[in-house]
Amino acid sequence: MQFFVLLAQTGSLSGAARALDITPPAATKRLAQLENRLGVRLVNRTTRRISLTQEGTTYLHHARHILASIAEMEDAVTTAGQTLQGLIRVNSTLGFGRTTIAPLVSRFAKRHPGLEVQLDLTDKPVDLVAQGIDLAVRFGALPDQRLNARKLLSNRRFLCASPRYLAEHGTPAQLADLASHQCIIHRQNEDAFGLWRFIDAQHSEVVKVQGALSSNDGDVVLGWALDGHGILIRSQWDLDKYLKSGRLRQVLPQCRLPDADLYLYYPSKSHQSARVRAFIDFLAEQFAP
């Protein structure tokens, strides 16, 4: 069951073989033995990828639940009063994961040397259930209603620019003024390019902006704003120290952007291991006011 779940996660026999540190022929043989024992075909094979048959999808669904129950049982009988052991798979965004989550993982690992933690960083949305990820630390609204969420931090978003840029190009007084300014665009996931949405109690307003610079990396666009290239949207978490030092100034403070609160997302409480619960509680403790 563990082999088949891993095969479904990697999407190929070669990927499963690398994860298990076995040869591809050994992985192929293991799948053939499983299918022969069950008497059904579990996957459709191509030269590069595999796809699950209907029987394979059913097997995967039950295998995940059974393995989760086994892990829960083992946690109950082995971790009481003992050190935490086993694997935790964590996902976060690239910039925030590097600067904030990775140091926290280091601190947690020192507390629990029996644990193995895999930290995957990507700005693209991930399917926690399909990829076998225990929890994700992300800014913004819940991406999947199948998931549970725990709020770690309230986090507003602001327009900002450097004093040099504002001195050279003027300070916008209303949203319509943004059309005549250079705006630095942070490309995120599938968001429409150059469309900024503002909200108030009654309605929302979408403003089309333009600028010479854009990037999918948050640290890059922040650096450009500090260098005086234009107006940028960033969160309070990123901006606080620059606003306090005066290197950036808030623009149009009366115009509210959607918040980007920080959340912990995880698939299920019912089959959550003691080690995952411990890590969730640790992160909540670190971000407590």
Secondary structure as a PSIPRED ss2 file (coil, helix, strand):
# PSIPRED VFORMAT (PSIPRED V4.0)

   1 M C   1.000  0.000  0.000
   2 Q H   0.000  1.000  0.000
   3 F H   0.000  1.000  0.000
   4 F H   0.000  1.000  0.000
   5 V H   0.000  1.000  0.000
   6 L H   0.000  1.000  0.000
   7 L H   0.000  1.000  0.000
   8 A H   0.000  1.000  0.000
   9 Q H   0.000  1.000  0.000
  10 T H   0.000  1.000  0.000
  11 G C   1.000  0.000  0.000
  12 S C   1.000  0.000  0.000
  13 L H   0.000  1.000  0.000
  14 S H   0.000  1.000  0.000
  15 G H   0.000  1.000  0.000
  16 A H   0.000  1.000  0.000
  17 A H   0.000  1.000  0.000
  18 R H   0.000  1.000  0.000
  19 A H   0.000  1.000  0.000
  20 L H   0.000  1.000  0.000
  21 D C   1.000  0.000  0.000
  22 I C   1.000  0.000  0.000
  23 T C   1.000  0.000  0.000
  24 P H   0.000  1.000  0.000
  25 P H   0.000  1.000  0.000
  26 A H   0.000  1.000  0.000
  27 A H   0.000  1.000  0.000
  28 T H   0.000  1.000  0.000
  29 K H   0.000  1.000  0.000
  30 R H   0.000  1.000  0.000
  31 L H   0.000  1.000  0.000
  32 A H   0.000  1.000  0.000
  33 Q H   0.000  1.000  0.000
  34 L H   0.000  1.000  0.000
  35 E H   0.000  1.000  0.000
  36 N H   0.000  1.000  0.000
  37 R H   0.000  1.000  0.000
  38 L H   0.000  1.000  0.000
  39 G C   1.000  0.000  0.000
  40 V C   1.000  0.000  0.000
  41 R C   1.000  0.000  0.000
  42 L C   1.000  0.000  0.000
  43 V E   0.000  0.000  1.000
  44 N E   0.000  0.000  1.000
  45 R E   0.000  0.000  1.000
  46 T C   1.000  0.000  0.000
  47 T C   1.000  0.000  0.000
  48 R C   1.000  0.000  0.000
  49 R C   1.000  0.000  0.000
  50 I E   0.000  0.000  1.000
  51 S E   0.000  0.000  1.000
  52 L E   0.000  0.000  1.000
  53 T C   1.000  0.000  0.000
  54 Q H   0.000  1.000  0.000
  55 E H   0.000  1.000  0.000
  56 G H   0.000  1.000  0.000
  57 T H   0.000  1.000  0.000
  58 T H   0.000  1.000  0.000
  59 Y H   0.000  1.000  0.000
  60 L H   0.000  1.000  0.000
  61 H H   0.000  1.000  0.000
  62 H H   0.000  1.000  0.000
  63 A H   0.000  1.000  0.000
  64 R H   0.000  1.000  0.000
  65 H H   0.000  1.000  0.000
  66 I H   0.000  1.000  0.000
  67 L H   0.000  1.000  0.000
  68 A H   0.000  1.000  0.000
  69 S H   0.000  1.000  0.000
  70 I H   0.000  1.000  0.000
  71 A H   0.000  1.000  0.000
  72 E H   0.000  1.000  0.000
  73 M H   0.000  1.000  0.000
  74 E H   0.000  1.000  0.000
  75 D H   0.000  1.000  0.000
  76 A H   0.000  1.000  0.000
  77 V H   0.000  1.000  0.000
  78 T H   0.000  1.000  0.000
  79 T C   1.000  0.000  0.000
  80 A C   1.000  0.000  0.000
  81 G C   1.000  0.000  0.000
  82 Q C   1.000  0.000  0.000
  83 T C   1.000  0.000  0.000
  84 L C   1.000  0.000  0.000
  85 Q C   1.000  0.000  0.000
  86 G E   0.000  0.000  1.000
  87 L E   0.000  0.000  1.000
  88 I E   0.000  0.000  1.000
  89 R E   0.000  0.000  1.000
  90 V E   0.000  0.000  1.000
  91 N E   0.000  0.000  1.000
  92 S E   0.000  0.000  1.000
  93 T C   1.000  0.000  0.000
  94 L H   0.000  1.000  0.000
  95 G H   0.000  1.000  0.000
  96 F H   0.000  1.000  0.000
  97 G H   0.000  1.000  0.000
  98 R H   0.000  1.000  0.000
  99 T H   0.000  1.000  0.000
 100 T H   0.000  1.000  0.000
 101 I H   0.000  1.000  0.000
 102 A H   0.000  1.000  0.000
 103 P H   0.000  1.000  0.000
 104 L H   0.000  1.000  0.000
 105 V H   0.000  1.000  0.000
 106 S H   0.000  1.000  0.000
 107 R H   0.000  1.000  0.000
 108 F H   0.000  1.000  0.000
 109 A H   0.000  1.000  0.000
 110 K H   0.000  1.000  0.000
 111 R H   0.000  1.000  0.000
 112 H C   1.000  0.000  0.000
 113 P C   1.000  0.000  0.000
 114 G C   1.000  0.000  0.000
 115 L E   0.000  0.000  1.000
 116 E E   0.000  0.000  1.000
 117 V E   0.000  0.000  1.000
 118 Q E   0.000  0.000  1.000
 119 L E   0.000  0.000  1.000
 120 D E   0.000  0.000  1.000
 121 L E   0.000  0.000  1.000
 122 T C   1.000  0.000  0.000
 123 D C   1.000  0.000  0.000
 124 K C   1.000  0.000  0.000
 125 P C   1.000  0.000  0.000
 126 V C   1.000  0.000  0.000
 127 D C   1.000  0.000  0.000
 128 L H   0.000  1.000  0.000
 129 V H   0.000  1.000  0.000
 130 A H   0.000  1.000  0.000
 131 Q H   0.000  1.000  0.000
 132 G C   1.000  0.000  0.000
 133 I C   1.000  0.000  0.000
 134 D C   1.000  0.000  0.000
 135 L E   0.000  0.000  1.000
 136 A E   0.000  0.000  1.000
 137 V E   0.000  0.000  1.000
 138 R E   0.000  0.000  1.000
 139 F E   0.000  0.000  1.000
 140 G C   1.000  0.000  0.000
 141 A C   1.000  0.000  0.000
 142 L C   1.000  0.000  0.000
 143 P C   1.000  0.000  0.000
 144 D C   1.000  0.000  0.000
 145 Q C   1.000  0.000  0.000
 146 R C   1.000  0.000  0.000
 147 L C   1.000  0.000  0.000
 148 N E   0.000  0.000  1.000
 149 A E   0.000  0.000  1.000
 150 R E   0.000  0.000  1.000
 151 K E   0.000  0.000  1.000
 152 L E   0.000  0.000  1.000
 153 L E   0.000  0.000  1.000
 154 S C   1.000  0.000  0.000
 155 N C   1.000  0.000  0.000
 156 R C   1.000  0.000  0.000
 157 R E   0.000  0.000  1.000
 158 F E   0.000  0.000  1.000
 159 L E   0.000  0.000  1.000
 160 C E   0.000  0.000  1.000
 161 A E   0.000  0.000  1.000
 162 S C   1.000  0.000  0.000
 163 P H   0.000  1.000  0.000
 164 R H   0.000  1.000  0.000
 165 Y H   0.000  1.000  0.000
 166 L H   0.000  1.000  0.000
 167 A H   0.000  1.000  0.000
 168 E H   0.000  1.000  0.000
 169 H H   0.000  1.000  0.000
 170 G C   1.000  0.000  0.000
 171 T C   1.000  0.000  0.000
 172 P C   1.000  0.000  0.000
 173 A C   1.000  0.000  0.000
 174 Q C   1.000  0.000  0.000
 175 L H   0.000  1.000  0.000
 176 A H   0.000  1.000  0.000
 177 D H   0.000  1.000  0.000
 178 L H   0.000  1.000  0.000
 179 A H   0.000  1.000  0.000
 180 S H   0.000  1.000  0.000
 181 H C   1.000  0.000  0.000
 182 Q C   1.000  0.000  0.000
 183 C E   0.000  0.000  1.000
 184 I C   1.000  0.000  0.000
 185 I E   0.000  0.000  1.000
 186 H E   0.000  0.000  1.000
 187 R C   1.000  0.000  0.000
 188 Q C   1.000  0.000  0.000
 189 N C   1.000  0.000  0.000
 190 E C   1.000  0.000  0.000
 191 D C   1.000  0.000  0.000
 192 A C   1.000  0.000  0.000
 193 F C   1.000  0.000  0.000
 194 G C   1.000  0.000  0.000
 195 L E   0.000  0.000  1.000
 196 W E   0.000  0.000  1.000
 197 R E   0.000  0.000  1.000
 198 F E   0.000  0.000  1.000
 199 I E   0.000  0.000  1.000
 200 D C   1.000  0.000  0.000
 201 A C   1.000  0.000  0.000
 202 Q C   1.000  0.000  0.000
 203 H C   1.000  0.000  0.000
 204 S E   0.000  0.000  1.000
 205 E E   0.000  0.000  1.000
 206 V E   0.000  0.000  1.000
 207 V E   0.000  0.000  1.000
 208 K E   0.000  0.000  1.000
 209 V C   1.000  0.000  0.000
 210 Q C   1.000  0.000  0.000
 211 G C   1.000  0.000  0.000
 212 A C   1.000  0.000  0.000
 213 L C   1.000  0.000  0.000
 214 S E   0.000  0.000  1.000
 215 S E   0.000  0.000  1.000
 216 N C   1.000  0.000  0.000
 217 D C   1.000  0.000  0.000
 218 G H   0.000  1.000  0.000
 219 D H   0.000  1.000  0.000
 220 V H   0.000  1.000  0.000
 221 V H   0.000  1.000  0.000
 222 L H   0.000  1.000  0.000
 223 G H   0.000  1.000  0.000
 224 W H   0.000  1.000  0.000
 225 A H   0.000  1.000  0.000
 226 L H   0.000  1.000  0.000
 227 D C   1.000  0.000  0.000
 228 G C   1.000  0.000  0.000
 229 H C   1.000  0.000  0.000
 230 G C   1.000  0.000  0.000
 231 I E   0.000  0.000  1.000
 232 L E   0.000  0.000  1.000
 233 I E   0.000  0.000  1.000
 234 R E   0.000  0.000  1.000
 235 S E   0.000  0.000  1.000
 236 Q H   0.000  1.000  0.000
 237 W H   0.000  1.000  0.000
 238 D H   0.000  1.000  0.000
 239 L H   0.000  1.000  0.000
 240 D H   0.000  1.000  0.000
 241 K H   0.000  1.000  0.000
 242 Y H   0.000  1.000  0.000
 243 L H   0.000  1.000  0.000
 244 K H   0.000  1.000  0.000
 245 S H   0.000  1.000  0.000
 246 G C   1.000  0.000  0.000
 247 R C   1.000  0.000  0.000
 248 L C   1.000  0.000  0.000
 249 R E   0.000  0.000  1.000
 250 Q E   0.000  0.000  1.000
 251 V E   0.000  0.000  1.000
 252 L C   1.000  0.000  0.000
 253 P C   1.000  0.000  0.000
 254 Q C   1.000  0.000  0.000
 255 C C   1.000  0.000  0.000
 256 R E   0.000  0.000  1.000
 257 L C   1.000  0.000  0.000
 258 P C   1.000  0.000  0.000
 259 D C   1.000  0.000  0.000
 260 A C   1.000  0.000  0.000
 261 D C   1.000  0.000  0.000
 262 L E   0.000  0.000  1.000
 263 Y E   0.000  0.000  1.000
 264 L E   0.000  0.000  1.000
 265 Y E   0.000  0.000  1.000
 266 Y E   0.000  0.000  1.000
 267 P C   1.000  0.000  0.000
 268 S C   1.000  0.000  0.000
 269 K C   1.000  0.000  0.000
 270 S C   1.000  0.000  0.000
 271 H C   1.000  0.000  0.000
 272 Q C   1.000  0.000  0.000
 273 S C   1.000  0.000  0.000
 274 A H   0.000  1.000  0.000
 275 R H   0.000  1.000  0.000
 276 V H   0.000  1.000  0.000
 277 R H   0.000  1.000  0.000
 278 A H   0.000  1.000  0.000
 279 F H   0.000  1.000  0.000
 280 I H   0.000  1.000  0.000
 281 D H   0.000  1.000  0.000
 282 F H   0.000  1.000  0.000
 283 L H   0.000  1.000  0.000
 284 A H   0.000  1.000  0.000
 285 E H   0.000  1.000  0.000
 286 Q H   0.000  1.000  0.000
 287 F C   1.000  0.000  0.000
 288 A C   1.000  0.000  0.000
 289 P C   1.000  0.000  0.000
